[in-house]
Amino acid sequence: MRRGRAQGDEVLLEEIEETAGAEEEGYREAELRAILFRVLTPEELDLTQALLEGFKQREIAENLGVSQQAVAARLRKIRDKLKGIIASM
């Protein structure tokens, strides 16, 4: 009888740990979003979102009416900004 209870306690503990992990992940995601909104311009956020959604640089360039090189330069600028933030953390 005790053995069954111990196994049940282990399952409950695993569920609690999973819930806590999900909450922590949600907190980190919210913190990251807050940093992005503070550091990036609205245009940079749009560009970043398009990239995260799987659009290729060429597709983004076509949608914006700019060259692919311009998109690549903007992405480098965004990466440099984010590297600076990460380095200071």
Secondary structure, 3 states (H helix, E strand, C coil): CHHHHHHHHHHHHHHHHHHHHHHHHHHHHHHHHHHHHHHCCHHHHHHHHHHHCCCCHHHHHHHHCCCHHHHHHHHHHHHHHHHHHHHCC
